[in-house]
């Protein structure tokens, strides 16, 4: 999910694999975010409770990594077209504010105005997925415009090492150093101190937020590592060599992430640990290499079109799915037993649960929701609408 689709630079062809990877990430996100019943979900479709990872834990870092790749392709193109660095910086800032506004809108919707929804600024969540994407895009975008790839890589390295040292070596007031439990780490301490009352209500402990302040610095490193791949894709290497080198480089990052997980910092999505940054960036690089070889070199594209539809309007699809999901919970129905339940629960209990095992029913509900969103993306695509943010 990125603020803009990939683009060609001085004749460099559009990278279909990047569009497909963006769309596939959005589709997987819709699937895991919308089960029929959160009490009955297959394990791989849930985040790891704390340390460790599941396939679901790749979704957000893939988003940010793709933001980095796409930002290089998009911003480099504009620079080569003669857009000044200052004008391009203003362009980035405008998109950042739009993403921030959309994120806060989703957090507050429907503002206590309809469906007996309660709303108060005093407990509104300020961090969020779009907010983190906005901040990471701003940081990476500014660096891409004003610095060279070497500097960008060195900053990513400093963020990865510095964040790891912060979590393991710098004492948290009242707790000490190296505490990686939900309470007592630097991510929790800063969020609970500066965002008290405005963090995620479903967090492992009060005051913690998985999209909080401190861990966003590590997420910037994820975005910058994506940018490194973007620069590499614009290099003079042949397509075949690009696939090979991305496979080797990505595999190396995966191995390094596993080593860091075992000997330094556990892989942890909530904390966005340094090992998590390296590991997920490696997996993303390998996946893009495979997709690039199959789609852009071998031309095997037919199966991928649904993902292209979703990927070209990824932000719009994310926002729309969030609004629909919220409405399905807020709209109420009265059962024959005179119980008040949400429309989502009503649909799940009447049209899915009677016919399938609870976990399968919950998965099929998410699958139907995702397919309906995919059909909407297809309709928008056929109308040639690209909703840019």
ABEGO torsion letter per residue (X at the ends): XBABBBBBBGGBBBBAAAAAAAAAAAAAAAAAABBABAABBBAAABBBABBEBBAAAAAAAAAAAAAAAAAAAAAAAAAAAGBBAAAAAAAAAAAAAAAAAAAAAAAAOAGGABGGBBBBAAABBABEAAAAAAAAAAAAAAAAAABBAAAAAAAAAAAAAAAAAAAAABBBBGAEBGBABABGBAAAAAAAAAABGABBAABABBGBBAABAAAAAAAAAAAAAAAAAAAAAABABBAAAAAAAAAAAAAAAAAAAAAAAAAABBBBAAAGBAAAAAAAAAAAAAAAAAAAAAAAAAGBAAAAAAAAAAAAAAAAAAAAAAAAAAAAAABBBBBAAGBBBBAAAAAAAAAAAAABBAAAAAAAAAAAAAAAAAAAAAAAAAAGBBBBX
